[in-house]
Amino acid sequence: MTDRTTQEIALILRDGEAIDRAFAEGYRQTVLRHRRLGIPLVVWQDDRVVEVSAESIELPLEMSTEVRR
């Protein structure tokens, strides 16, 4: 983890698109990891917690390396 100043963090947080891209990439990596390991994901569906196969989850498009700083 890198050291960032409060000002740098504030600038990052103001960029909602960067946050959305990072969240989507984390989601994508999580689904791929579960697929590789063959384990289900736990999600909120129809007002309850359920297990679903990782293969049944639709992946967002591959994110650019810009998110991976």
SEKE-250996 format. One record per residue (C-alpha): x, y, z; residue in three letters. Coordinates in pm, 1 decimal. Layout:
// SEKE-250996
       xx       yy       zz rest
        X        Y        Z  ALA
...
//
This chain:
// SEKE-250996
       xx       yy       zz rest
      0.0      0.0      0.0  MET
    128.3    345.9    -83.5  THR
    129.5    649.2    140.9  ASP
   -103.8    916.9     13.5  ARG
   -168.8   1262.3    145.9  THR
   -513.1   1366.1    260.7  THR
   -534.0   1597.8    -39.9  GLN
   -455.7   1315.8   -283.3  GLU
   -719.7   1094.6   -122.9  ILE
   -976.5   1375.2   -142.2  ALA
   -907.3   1414.3   -515.8  LEU
   -950.3   1041.5   -571.3  ILE
  -1277.9   1034.5   -379.4  LEU
  -1417.5   1322.7   -585.5  ARG
  -1369.5   1119.4   -903.5  ASP
  -1676.8    898.6   -889.3  GLY
  -1587.0    727.1  -1216.2  GLU
  -1253.6    606.9  -1076.3  ALA
  -1432.7    462.1   -774.7  ILE
  -1687.2    289.0   -998.9  ASP
  -1408.8    141.3  -1215.2  ARG
  -1220.5     15.4   -909.6  ALA
  -1535.7   -139.8   -764.3  PHE
  -1619.4   -313.0  -1094.8  ALA
  -1264.8   -449.7  -1122.7  GLU
  -1276.2   -583.2   -766.3  GLY
  -1610.4   -748.5   -840.3  TYR
  -1471.0   -904.2  -1159.6  ARG
  -1162.7  -1036.4   -981.0  GLN
  -1377.3  -1184.4   -703.5  THR
  -1600.8  -1371.3   -948.8  VAL
  -1297.7  -1500.7  -1141.1  LEU
  -1133.2  -1620.4   -818.3  ARG
  -1448.9  -1806.8   -717.3  HIS
  -1468.4  -1964.2  -1063.1  ARG
  -1105.4  -2081.1  -1042.5  ARG
  -1162.0  -2227.7   -695.8  LEU
  -1499.5  -2378.5   -786.0  GLY
  -1680.0  -2221.5   -492.2  ILE
  -2015.8  -2039.4   -493.5  PRO
  -2067.6  -1673.2   -419.8  LEU
  -2299.6  -1555.9   -146.3  VAL
  -2535.4  -1278.5   -263.4  VAL
  -2851.1  -1097.8   -156.3  TRP
  -3135.0  -1214.5   -381.3  GLN
  -3511.6  -1200.6   -341.2  ASP
  -3487.2  -1055.1     10.8  ASP
  -3257.2  -1326.1    141.0  ARG
  -2897.6  -1448.2    137.3  VAL
  -2834.7  -1724.2   -118.5  VAL
  -2541.5  -1912.8   -267.7  GLU
  -2505.3  -1895.3   -645.2  VAL
  -2251.2  -2058.7   -871.2  SER
  -1975.1  -1826.6   -984.7  ALA
  -2039.5  -1939.0  -1342.6  GLU
  -2392.1  -1794.8  -1326.9  SER
  -2263.3  -1444.9  -1248.3  ILE
  -2224.4  -1209.7  -1543.5  GLU
  -1886.2  -1038.2  -1553.4  LEU
  -1830.2   -673.4  -1637.1  PRO
  -1594.1   -609.0  -1927.1  LEU
  -1223.3   -627.0  -1851.7  GLU
  -1108.4   -309.5  -1683.0  MET
   -802.9   -114.5  -1788.2  SER
   -483.1   -129.3  -1584.3  THR
   -548.4    235.0  -1488.0  GLU
   -745.7    108.6  -1188.1  VAL
   -457.0   -105.6  -1060.1  ARG
   -228.2    161.1   -915.3  ARG
//
